[in-house]
Amino acid sequence: MRTLLAGIVCLFVLSTSVFAAENSAPAVAAQAGIPPHYKPGHSGCRSGAGYSFIAEAAGHPSTYPKLILRVFGGEVIGVVFEADAAAGWKPWYDQPAGRPVSHGNGPAHYSQSLYFKPPPTADDCARSVGPFTKRN
């Protein structure tokens, strides 16, 4: 009987922990200033950029213009604005005129990056286990 009771208690504690972990990610994202419709990108941490959070809906193609949040250490550290190359080049874009970029066979686009805090280095990314891990 004790073994059964211990098993039930253990199962309850485990299920409560899993529930809390699953529900804490949105709370942490909100605390970091990330709107609820922004979802983590697929690239992980990138040196000089951090983690990307993008407002895109599942099952819908990527469209421009878009605003990407850069996150590291539990904070929004910058934003990237991307515009379709067909809209034309502007002097404030990160790329030179006539040199748009494309990611993963996506549409050609120009971008403007603005950082409020220093982006992570390669070492910072190597030590990071997620966008909400505080900097050392």
Secondary structure, DSSP 8 states (H G I E B T S, - for coil): -HHHHHHHHHHHHHHHHHHHHHHHHHHHHHHTT--TT-EE-SS--BTTTBEEEE---TTS---SSEEEEEEETTEEEEEEEEEEGGG---TTSSS-TT--B-STT---EEEEEEESS----HHHHHH-SSTTS---
